[in-house]
């Protein structure tokens, strides 16, 4: 079941305007779901604008009137069908902060995996990897326009979502998200777990990894009881990754429960989290670091950051607690990327 974090995420949207761009065909196919999501936002006191290109002909008058009736607090902007839809939306003054394009699907890589969050520089580097997998052919050229508007400072964030039930809600109020976010202004912070809200989101992220079979179960009670041993990476104030401090000896600390929200995979959040943890532990007097994992992604991450796959004799007692799981080791004298 998807977990909504309304209080935590709504704070970032307070006083901001969320704009939704939706072409005629998608609006018709998902009318009820789109209206329901926008009504949800307005109930949370979030200002909204809906861009659409429904032709202003007699056959559409009923839908146009229904939109106005059901979304009285939403700014409705009709773009004439003979005008380029995406360019017009991107250049509108309302789209200064958050713009959502409702499409048939999100951006995907060549393997069909959803791209959750990406910077404009990475869009340009990997454009060929996903351009063939965008369902709307016309949207491929729009990606370049999106990057240009973000880089010029005219728009902060653009989301590309598959139209459907709750997709806007889930994109804005869940850890996982439902589509692709393009932005350059992620603000990162690494800190100890502070609040019950932090505990709840850490448990949500850990549950994702537990389901994949990469982490042993950790209950909410466990995380709450050991909250001072848990550290988190927060992007824009929202927790997206975590790591558990497990003291081995006077020199050594283990990186346990290392997990990153799937929404921010491939954004170097794992690199930031591991490096920040090592720096914090070095400041606390530790000089050796180990981690045990069966997650191929984390194995690659540790090797990238200078860890060695090595079951050292002095940590045999720890290895015996996780038989068959690879151990990775790094000392403070090794270079941190």
Secondary structure, DSSP 8 states (H G I E B T S, - for coil): -----HHHHHHHHTT-EEEEEE-HHHHHHTHHHHHHHHHHHHHTT-EEEEEE----SGGGHHHHHHHHHHTTTSEEEE--TTS-HHHHHHTSTTTTSEEEEEESS--B-TTS-B--EE-HHHHHHHHHHHGGG-S-HHHHHHHHHHHHHHHTTS-SEEEEEE-STTHHHHHHHSSS-SSEEEES---EEEEE--SHHHHHHHHHHHHHHHHTTSS----HHHHHHTGGGEEEEEETTEEEEEEEEEE-SSSEEEEEEEEE-GGGTTTTHHHHHHHHHHHHHHHTT--EEEEEE--HHHHHHHHHTT-EE---GGGHHHHHHTTT-EEEEEETTS---
